[in-house]
Amino acid sequence: MADAIVQVHSVSKSYHRDSIEIPVLQNITLDVPEGEFLALMGPSGSGKTTLLNLIAGIDRPNSGSINVAGTNIVQLNESALARWRSRNVGFVFQFYNLMPVLTAFENVELPLLLTHLSKKERKEHVETALNVVGLADRIHHYPKQLSGGQEQRVAIARAVVTDPTIIVADEPTGDLDKKSADEILLLMERLNSEFKKTIVMVTHDPRAAERAHTTQHLEKGELIQ
């Protein structure tokens, strides 16, 4: 068993609505080994996306610790956390989140604009990432000129272009037809097996979860075995 690259220990999270406290996660402990492909499943409102956002450093827990590749991200201030995210996390969302006025190349290049890479180095990284997702021939296309499956491929290329420590995917096939969904899941499997990327994926689709090595189920804010 590989060492845990993600260590979530005794994490709880609640939100406040007016004076009411709404618990979302309760005392979650989870280790994700390096090179793992983990699916998080559970009904709506079970806390799947909240847990994903905590691991990715988008949100903060009320209590507990979260270590990713040796960094306790709970202890980082906002600016340090933003820098950490840009270097360590690749994000894939259900609705792609591409900029409609930018080409595939420009969308994938966006995370690299925060780095010290030269223009030539950025170009090489972007072309490599688009080649990996099978879109080298769509490099100058805009999102509206692409199918949903192709848009998600661009989003995945954007997620991996910085060579992140982990990839977090929130319902990556939720807006796709079955054929496109299968192609995206095959790509995720390849990123995991061939490129050794650690992936944490939220999904409600049992077929998607079958592609992962391991599945964890959340129920009312708790991991159930």
WONORTA-V51150 format. One record per residue. RES is the residue in one letter. PHI is phi in whole degrees, 0 to 359 (999 if undefined). PSI is psi in radians with two decimals (NA if undefined). NEAR is the number of other ideal C-beta (glycine too) atoms within 8 Angstrom. Layout:
res-><RES & RES>
phi-><PHI & PHI>
psi-><PSI & PSI>
near-><NEAR & NEAR>
This chain:
res-><M & A & D & A & I & V & Q & V & H & S & V & S & K & S & Y & H & R & D & S & I & E & I & P & V & L & Q & N & I & T & L & D & V & P & E & G & E & F & L & A & L & M & G & P & S & G & S & G & K & T & T & L & L & N & L & I & A & G & I & D & R & P & N & S & G & S & I & N & V & A & G & T & N & I & V & Q & L & N & E & S & A & L & A & R & W & R & S & R & N & V & G & F & V & F & Q & F & Y & N & L & M & P & V & L & T & A & F & E & N & V & E & L & P & L & L & L & T & H & L & S & K & K & E & R & K & E & H & V & E & T & A & L & N & V & V & G & L & A & D & R & I & H & H & Y & P & K & Q & L & S & G & G & Q & E & Q & R & V & A & I & A & R & A & V & V & T & D & P & T & I & I & V & A & D & E & P & T & G & D & L & D & K & K & S & A & D & E & I & L & L & L & M & E & R & L & N & S & E & F & K & K & T & I & V & M & V & T & H & D & P & R & A & A & E & R & A & H & T & T & Q & H & L & E & K & G & E & L & I & Q>
phi-><999 & 291 & 296 & 288 & 271 & 239 & 233 & 256 & 232 & 51 & 269 & 234 & 214 & 222 & 242 & 250 & 238 & 58 & 261 & 264 & 265 & 249 & 289 & 246 & 233 & 230 & 53 & 276 & 233 & 207 & 249 & 243 & 295 & 299 & 85 & 284 & 238 & 252 & 255 & 255 & 240 & 154 & 292 & 303 & 85 & 278 & 105 & 301 & 293 & 300 & 297 & 300 & 295 & 292 & 298 & 276 & 75 & 278 & 230 & 238 & 281 & 283 & 206 & 100 & 235 & 227 & 253 & 233 & 52 & 88 & 253 & 279 & 289 & 295 & 275 & 281 & 283 & 300 & 290 & 294 & 294 & 297 & 297 & 299 & 302 & 296 & 267 & 245 & 237 & 255 & 255 & 232 & 247 & 297 & 253 & 69 & 57 & 275 & 275 & 295 & 271 & 249 & 288 & 305 & 303 & 292 & 296 & 290 & 288 & 311 & 297 & 283 & 292 & 270 & 259 & 264 & 293 & 286 & 301 & 295 & 294 & 299 & 300 & 297 & 296 & 296 & 297 & 297 & 297 & 291 & 292 & 301 & 270 & 78 & 236 & 301 & 271 & 242 & 299 & 256 & 277 & 270 & 310 & 293 & 267 & 244 & 284 & 303 & 298 & 291 & 299 & 293 & 296 & 299 & 298 & 291 & 300 & 298 & 292 & 261 & 296 & 270 & 55 & 288 & 292 & 225 & 247 & 248 & 232 & 253 & 50 & 295 & 250 & 295 & 249 & 243 & 288 & 300 & 296 & 296 & 299 & 298 & 295 & 294 & 294 & 297 & 295 & 298 & 300 & 293 & 300 & 284 & 281 & 274 & 256 & 60 & 280 & 280 & 235 & 243 & 237 & 272 & 207 & 254 & 264 & 302 & 293 & 293 & 298 & 298 & 284 & 283 & 286 & 225 & 236 & 245 & 250 & 254 & 220 & 51 & 82 & 233 & 284 & 247 & 267>
psi-><2.25 & 2.77 & 2.61 & 2.14 & -0.43 & 2.20 & 1.90 & 2.14 & 2.06 & 0.82 & 2.27 & 2.60 & 2.30 & 2.76 & 2.71 & 2.30 & 1.88 & -2.12 & 0.09 & 2.28 & 2.19 & 1.85 & 2.35 & -0.77 & 2.45 & 1.93 & 0.92 & 2.24 & 2.20 & 2.26 & 2.32 & 1.94 & 2.65 & 2.35 & 0.09 & 2.67 & 1.77 & 2.31 & 2.31 & 2.10 & 2.86 & 2.83 & 2.90 & 2.39 & 0.08 & -0.22 & 0.17 & -0.94 & -0.62 & -0.80 & -0.73 & -0.78 & -0.58 & -0.77 & -0.62 & -0.07 & 0.34 & -0.54 & 2.93 & 2.51 & 2.81 & -0.56 & 2.81 & 3.08 & 2.62 & 1.98 & 2.26 & 2.03 & 0.73 & -0.04 & 2.18 & 1.69 & -0.31 & -0.51 & -0.12 & 2.50 & 3.05 & -0.76 & -0.69 & -0.64 & -0.70 & -0.75 & -0.75 & -0.80 & -0.78 & -0.47 & -0.47 & -0.30 & 2.26 & 2.21 & 2.33 & 2.16 & 2.90 & -0.67 & 0.49 & -0.80 & 0.69 & 2.67 & 2.05 & -0.41 & 0.00 & 2.57 & 3.00 & -0.81 & -0.85 & -0.62 & -0.76 & -0.55 & -0.37 & -0.89 & -0.44 & -0.30 & -0.27 & -0.04 & 3.12 & 0.22 & 2.56 & 2.91 & -0.71 & -0.73 & -0.71 & -0.75 & -0.77 & -0.75 & -0.78 & -0.80 & -0.67 & -0.81 & -0.74 & -0.54 & -0.72 & -0.69 & 0.10 & 0.50 & 0.49 & -0.47 & 0.03 & 0.37 & -0.56 & 0.19 & 2.59 & 2.75 & -0.69 & -0.27 & 0.08 & 2.70 & 2.94 & -0.76 & -0.68 & -0.66 & -0.73 & -0.57 & -0.72 & -0.74 & -0.66 & -0.70 & -0.73 & -0.64 & -0.59 & -0.13 & -0.44 & 0.06 & 1.05 & 2.81 & -0.76 & 2.68 & 2.24 & 2.28 & 2.13 & 1.81 & 0.97 & -0.31 & 0.13 & -0.39 & 0.29 & 2.66 & 2.96 & -0.76 & -0.83 & -0.69 & -0.77 & -0.69 & -0.70 & -0.73 & -0.64 & -0.69 & -0.73 & -0.73 & -0.71 & -0.72 & -0.62 & -0.86 & -0.75 & -0.68 & 0.05 & 0.55 & 2.34 & 2.20 & 2.29 & 2.06 & 2.20 & 2.29 & 2.64 & -0.01 & 1.97 & -0.55 & -0.65 & -0.76 & -0.53 & -0.43 & -0.37 & 2.81 & -0.69 & 2.52 & 2.29 & 2.44 & 2.32 & 2.42 & 2.02 & 0.77 & 0.13 & 2.52 & 2.27 & 2.44 & NA>
near-><2 & 8 & 5 & 9 & 14 & 14 & 11 & 14 & 9 & 9 & 16 & 13 & 13 & 10 & 7 & 8 & 5 & 4 & 3 & 6 & 6 & 8 & 9 & 9 & 16 & 7 & 9 & 15 & 9 & 10 & 8 & 13 & 11 & 8 & 9 & 13 & 13 & 13 & 14 & 14 & 13 & 10 & 6 & 4 & 4 & 10 & 14 & 11 & 8 & 11 & 15 & 13 & 9 & 16 & 14 & 11 & 12 & 6 & 8 & 5 & 12 & 7 & 6 & 13 & 10 & 15 & 11 & 14 & 8 & 4 & 9 & 8 & 11 & 9 & 4 & 11 & 5 & 6 & 6 & 8 & 11 & 8 & 8 & 13 & 11 & 11 & 8 & 11 & 13 & 12 & 10 & 12 & 11 & 8 & 5 & 12 & 6 & 11 & 8 & 7 & 4 & 9 & 9 & 16 & 11 & 9 & 14 & 13 & 11 & 10 & 10 & 12 & 7 & 5 & 9 & 2 & 7 & 5 & 5 & 6 & 8 & 13 & 8 & 8 & 12 & 14 & 11 & 9 & 13 & 16 & 9 & 10 & 11 & 7 & 13 & 8 & 4 & 12 & 11 & 6 & 10 & 10 & 13 & 5 & 6 & 12 & 6 & 11 & 13 & 11 & 12 & 16 & 13 & 19 & 14 & 15 & 16 & 14 & 11 & 15 & 14 & 11 & 4 & 12 & 9 & 18 & 16 & 14 & 13 & 11 & 11 & 15 & 13 & 9 & 9 & 11 & 7 & 6 & 7 & 13 & 14 & 8 & 9 & 15 & 12 & 9 & 12 & 16 & 10 & 9 & 14 & 14 & 7 & 6 & 9 & 7 & 12 & 16 & 15 & 15 & 15 & 12 & 13 & 8 & 9 & 6 & 8 & 14 & 11 & 6 & 11 & 12 & 6 & 8 & 9 & 10 & 8 & 15 & 9 & 6 & 11 & 10 & 9 & 6 & 2>
